[in-house]
Amino acid sequence: MTDLAETVLTTIRNVLSSHRALIGLHEPLFKGKEGEYVKECLDTGWVSSVGKFVDRFEKKLAEYTGVKRAIAVVNGTCALHLALKLAGVEPGNEVIVPTLTFVATANAVAYTGATPHFVDSEEGTLGLDPDKLETYLNDISEIRKGTCYNKLTGKRITAVVPMHVFGHPVDLDPLFEVCKNFKLILIEDAAESLGSFYKGKHTGNWGKLSVLSFNGNKIITTGGGGAILTNDSTLADRAKHLSTTAKLPHKWEYNHDEIGYNYRLPNINAALGCAQIENLPYFIKEKRNLAKRYQSAFESIKEISFFSEPDNAKSNYWLNTILLEQGFEHERDTVLQILNDNGIQARPVWTLLHKLPMYKDCPKMDLTTAKSLEARLINIPSSVGL
Ligand SMILES: *Cc1c(COP(=O)(O)O)cnc(C)c1O
């Protein structure tokens, strides 16, 4: 055990009020009306793809985020897939995504037949770096008849999908400008950022479409689930239509006017969501409080910094993050080993996507910052109630 790893273990132990033998990274909490609402589904028989909880959950999501419309679907990955399709991404296109994200961001691009094009992140947000993207696009792209093309591959670049890493908003205003100047559609992967605000406005308000996830480890959960957010009511109606097998409304006839998907969120999952979202303000208060305690505890350790929200943002602190200072990368695996050996679940960031076998030949820019973050980043326990 190195001194540093031991210090990290002691520091985290001192912050946590829980003394359970195993402390998970992020566990769900059901302290509200989850049981009552789910029982109501069982008692009435409305468990599947229609029911009042789906409508109520969608309304609550729209209200909370300030986006006009929310469409609930079975998970965040298919929300991304639908959002990309609705944005007009076609086979043979390229879509800009950070290499530092969960694999779903790139998989959804691949499902449409397009290719992910990997870009770098910035240290201050952990998310896509708008300045570096602009310089890069000036270099490798050209606009022809209002459409952006990659000069090196000849392919159309259609969209940009930033991701708000661990709930910390990317620098959305400059990114929005870059997208406008290069005729690119902005789609926010806000799977981790429900409850996170950028300059006072909820994430998900900058994209033409945005995406949430309610997987078991997210800030609120429906067991499995996701949503598409959009201010464009035509796109919202299309999202609902495509996610319900593109079925034309009729009392008894089954007619479909295009190839749709069975992506709608079941009512029983939405019931969980309705109860969870009632507690979201409490969850966020607790999580921000835990982050504050971590932050002051790590202040005295010079080899490590606790990652704090960007100045222009108010984050949900979905997953708390520590970063080894440059020059201490070699300590990462020892720290991970010691924490996990002692019942404190900790993990490194996702393997950068451009290194995965299915994406290793995709186009990419210089990825220096993402590589550095991958080598230094550790997630530590973040559940409500610690
Ligand atoms: C969780 C997550 C998703 C979607 O996940 P699902 O498990 O399909 O709901 C997408 N992108 C990111 C960045 C995520 O963290």
The ligand as an ORCA input file, in Angstrom:
! r2SCAN-3c Opt
* xyz 0 1
  C     -26.397      6.057    -18.828
  C     -25.954      6.711    -20.076
  C     -26.607      6.565    -21.313
  C     -27.824      5.730    -21.537
  O     -27.883      4.629    -20.816
  P     -29.101      3.604    -20.689
  O     -28.510      2.613    -19.759
  O     -29.345      3.072    -22.062
  O     -30.292      4.287    -20.127
  C     -26.141      7.260    -22.407
  N     -25.081      8.072    -22.314
  C     -24.439      8.246    -21.154
  C     -23.311      9.193    -21.113
  C     -24.833      7.570    -20.002
  O     -24.157      7.753    -18.862
*
